Amino acid sequence: MLALIIVLVTCVVAYWTVVFAGWVGSIHRARSAADMASLAGAHALQVNGDACSEARRIATSNGAELTDCTPTRGIGEYVVEVTIAMPPTPSLPGAPSKVRETSTAGEVQR
């Protein structure tokens, strides 16, 4: 009986360890996708392109959804702030359905 309890506890701990590791990985993937999207948007803004459509293209190619994009342009300055959403892996009932991350990229004159 004690061996059964030990095996059961070990399985439960292993399961939640895998779930937690998956969620941490999802956060890192979302952060990376947001960084890449904001950098692509800033580059597009720098060369007078459409920052948000480029950020959306990069976010989508990384499995994310662009939920907000704010390009700002000034004299010698350009900044793009993007927010993306991705589904976490694994998804569990009652858990958040999206991981959201925000990133900012650009050049500001000081």
C-alpha positions, 0 to 999 in steps of 0.5 A: 500500500505504501508503494502505491501511494509513493508511485501515485504521489510521484506521478502527480508531481511529475505531471505538474512539473511537466505542466509547469515547464510547458507553461514557462516555455509558452511564456518564453515563446510568447515573449520571443514572438513579441520581441521579433514582431516589435523589431520587425515593426520598428524596421518597417517604420524606419524604412517608411513601411507599415509597421503593424502589418509587418509586426502582424506577419511576423507574429502570425508566422510565430504562431501568435496573434497580434492584439495591439500595435502602436507605432510612434514616429517623431523627428529622428525617432520611431518606436513600435509597441506590440502586444501578442497572444498565444495559447499556452501548452498544455491547455487545461480547463480553468487555466488562462487560455492565452499568454499575453506579452508586450514588447517595444522596439525602435530608436529614440534620440537623446 
